[in-house]
Structure formats: structure tokens, C-alpha cells
Amino acid sequence: MVWRAARNRLPTTSELLKCGVNLQNASCVLCQSDPETAIHLFTGCLFSNEVWSRVGAWCRLSPIFAFDVTDLLQVAETQTNSKEAKYILRGIVFTTMWALWNERNARIFKDKSRRPIEVMENIKSSSYFWIRNRSRWKDIDWNNLCKYPLDLI
């Protein structure tokens, strides 16, 4: 999904309209203010910006200024120094993008919506399980991850 987002290949409403799909509404389902593109969904949407702000506070990052999906993919490279912290932060960025995409889809296909703080809780739990099961750090502590994820190593 992240690879497709970086190449603007996600089936957002703008892309579907270009392919001739009839849609009732082309606005972003998260904020209802602008046409839904990958760039808007992940960097320009008010809902997404609040989620990214919460992620930044959780990871103690300097403010995230992303104007394109590729800017988000560079956050780990520009905001951390150690190889391990980059690995964890990259996973958190990917997890955040996945959570935003899933929230968008839940609103469209299941008529369910969550608040940014609820999406953030999902990001924390998904990141925990991702790190615990997909990395060499099998003994990470949930409480430590919730306090500051880049200090796990």
C-alpha cells in the first residue's frame, strides 16, 4: 500500500474518476473538504494532519512537514540518527499510512468512523505487534512502547 501511495497508484476517488468510475462524491471522506488524492489523504487532510501530529508527539519528533507522500517516507531518515530508530520510525510511518487508508475504507465501505485519537491507539497497537513479531526485538514492553517507541533498543 505504501509503495502504491508513493507512486500515486491507490484507488482514491480522484484516480477512480480519471478511470471513468461514476462516484456520488469525490471529496475526502475523512475531512469532506477537498478532492481525495493520495497526497491529500496522507498529507493535506485535516484528519490525517491531526493523526500525524499525535504520531509526532508520541515519537517526540520535530513537527512533520510533508507536502507529498515521499516526504513522509523520508521522516525516518531525517528525524533519527541510529539505524534501529530509523527502522522503528519507518515502521510507525508505514503503520500510520496503513491506518489512515483503513480508516478511509471503513468510512466508505462499512459506514464506520473513528476519531483521530482512536486511530492513534490502533497505530500504537499495530506498531507494537509489528515490532514484536517482525523484528529481532521480541521482548519489547507494551508500556515502554506507549511512552516512547524510539527508546526500545
Buried (B, 14 or more C-beta within 10 A) or exposed (E): EBEEBBEBEBEBBBBBBEEEEEEEEBBBBBBEEBEBBBBBBBBBBBBBBBBBBBBBEBBEBEEBEBEBBEBBBEBBEEBBEEEBBBBBBBBBBBBBBBBBBBBBEBBEEEEEBBEBEEBBBBBBBBBBEBBBEEBEBEEBEEEEBBEEBBEBE
